Amino acid sequence: MALAARLKDVGDGEKVEVTDRMLEEEKELLAEKRRALDELLRRECVGKYKIEIMFKHDRSTTKPSAGALYIWESGARLHGGGDGKVYFCPGKHLKRNDCEAAIPFNNSNYGHNLCPRCGTVWKSTEVIGEILGRWDMQEWARKVTHYFLQLGSNADVYIKQPKYDIRTAAVLEQEKQLRGDKLEFSRGAVIRYIYPLKRILADTQSGADLYGRFYAFLRS
């Protein structure tokens, strides 16, 4: 029985132990695959996560620009390949605790999301997925810096351009509470710029300010 099936019987907001949510065999299998993937990513100096910012076609480097920020876990779909969507614990936002930890893809199933740090099970409508807003590049850089640090400074950063107007997707997401399903179009969007982890580490190890580097990247 998988983690998702076991979470069906857990009440929302109830604290549980991760080790109690999965059969030992499946837990060890997933852990082994995760260790192998993490080692591969480490050797290649590729980010464990992907921070993606989707801007409208009229993105401006001098005026506020509308966009969406969302995060993926590289190779998280261990049974079938591909990246998995990452959500964030809403504990601090909802004033339930001070937690803002990332919730891995494999902890999110059947309408429940298990935070690995505070041990709380959240509804899908409670967790934080997309960050939607209209800000200037300085504020966007602050957002990227915040989430990059939340992810343990282990992420590549992408700027993408949508195939259709992001406003339509954002409205559908908010009205129907589809947890970002309408923003899945971003996976096939055009990648404009990439700031890989390897370069981020090289730049900051040379003394460059992290926020300053992200600000320069977003203005590129």
DRENPAFI-888265 format. One record per residue (C-alpha): y, x, z. Coordinates in steps of 0.02 Angstrom, whole numbers, padded with zeros to 5 digits, always signed. Example, Ala and Ser with C-alpha at 12.3 -4.5 7.8 and 13.67 -1.06 7.14 Angstrom:
<atoms>
-00225+00615+00390/-00053+00684+00357/
</atoms>
This chain:
<atoms>
+00000+00000+00000/+00167+00075-00052/+00327+00091+00048/+00405-00057-00042/+00263-00174+00005/+00270-00124+00187/+00459-00152+00191/+00435-00334+00144/+00389-00375+00324/+00534-00279+00401/+00688-00375+00454/+00856-00327+00383/+00951-00209+00495/+00794-00162+00592/+00762+00021+00629/+00596+00094+00575/+00515+00264+00561/+00492+00327+00383/+00319+00395+00426/+00261+00219+00474/+00308+00147+00304/+00184+00231+00191/-00001+00269+00189/-00034+00452+00223/-00118+00485+00055/+00027+00415-00046/+00154+00497+00066/+00073+00668+00041/+00056+00643-00147/+00241+00601-00164/+00289+00744-00049/+00188+00867-00152/+00269+00809-00313/+00441+00816-00232/+00412+00994-00169/+00359+01050-00342/+00511+00968-00423/+00631+01037-00293/+00562+01212-00319/+00582+01195-00508/+00761+01134-00490/+00799+01275-00368/+00730+01409-00484/+00827+01340-00632/+00981+01313-00523/+00991+01132-00581/+01064+01000-00466/+00944+00890-00371/+01069+00750-00403/+01185+00697-00542/+01359+00632-00504/+01417+00534-00655/+01593+00468-00684/+01612+00338-00820/+01792+00321-00878/+01865+00195-00999/+01908+00256-01172/+02092+00268-01124/+02063+00394-00983/+02226+00481-00938/+02249+00649-00852/+02422+00601-00789/+02408+00415-00744/+02282+00313-00643/+02122+00283-00741/+01989+00150-00715/+01811+00207-00697/+01647+00203-00601/+01559+00339-00503/+01372+00330-00474/+01233+00450-00428/+01057+00485-00489/+00915+00586-00413/+00838+00703-00542/+00657+00663-00579/+00647+00539-00434/+00533+00421-00532/+00387+00532-00489/+00254+00413-00556/+00337+00388-00724/+00468+00523-00750/+00655+00503-00764/+00798+00494-00640/+00812+00370-00497/+00966+00278-00437/+01038+00339-00271/+01125+00223-00148/+01222+00264+00010/+01199+00198+00185/+01337+00070+00224/+01326+00099+00412/+01500+00175+00427/+01577+00056+00301/+01506-00096+00392/+01549-00019+00562/+01367-00029+00618/+01355+00159+00647/+01432+00318+00575/+01301+00349+00440/+01343+00379+00256/+01181+00465+00206/+01109+00458+00031/+00961+00338+00013/+00832+00413-00107/+00762+00312-00251/+00591+00298-00171/+00668+00219-00015/+00740+00073-00115/+00620-00066-00165/+00599-00255-00164/+00774-00289-00102/+00762-00169+00045/+00837+00004+00066/+00778+00120+00203/+00904+00250+00261/+00814+00413+00300/+00947+00470+00423/+00984+00321+00536/+00819+00230+00503/+00901+00063+00462/+00835-00055+00329/+00978-00130+00228/+00986-00272+00103/+01017-00223-00077/+01183-00314-00070/+01238-00205+00077/+01207-00029+00013/+01340+00067-00083/+01296+00100-00265/+01441+00111-00387/+01614+00165-00333/+01733+00065-00444/+01919+00095-00448/+02078+00147-00537/+02145+00312-00471/+02235+00466-00534/+02134+00624-00563/+02180+00693-00392/+02098+00545-00305/+01949+00549-00422/+01929+00733-00378/+01930+00689-00193/+01794+00559-00223/+01686+00684-00317/+01711+00816-00183/+01663+00693-00045/+01501+00639-00129/+01457+00815-00184/+01463+00870-00002/+01367+00713+00052/+01228+00768-00067/+01214+00938+00015/+01317+01025-00121/+01169+01005-00238/+01227+00907-00390/+01281+00925-00571/+01437+00827-00619/+01455+00728-00781/+01599+00639-00866/+01538+00502-00982/+01612+00379-01105/+01537+00203-01116/+01474+00121-01273/+01569-00036-01227/+01711-00086-01110/+01668-00040-00931/+01774-00185-00866/+01647-00309-00930/+01506-00222-00838/+01608-00207-00679/+01647-00393-00674/+01465-00440-00701/+01412-00318-00566/+01532-00391-00437/+01502-00574-00479/+01313-00571-00491/+01279-00431-00365/+01153-00349-00481/+01157-00182-00390/+01220-00093-00543/+01097-00164-00670/+01239-00202-00788/+01296-00022-00775/+01128+00042-00838/+01211+00059-01008/+01284+00221-00941/+01115+00306-00961/+01138+00297-01149/+01324+00332-01147/+01405+00482-01229/+01418+00634-01117/+01591+00709-01137/+01587+00852-01012/+01462+00930-00891/+01500+01038-00740/+01328+01108-00695/+01284+01160-00518/+01257+01340-00574/+01438+01352-00631/+01504+01259-00479/+01418+01384-00364/+01478+01533-00466/+01658+01470-00465/+01665+01432-00279/+01574+01591-00229/+01714+01684-00318/+01837+01603-00199/+01892+01450-00297/+01928+01291-00200/+01795+01156-00227/+01920+01014-00240/+02028+01117-00357/+01881+01152-00472/+01834+00968-00482/+02016+00921-00514/+02026+01046-00658/+01859+00982-00727/+01916+00800-00724/+02075+00846-00817/+01978+00935-00954/
</atoms>
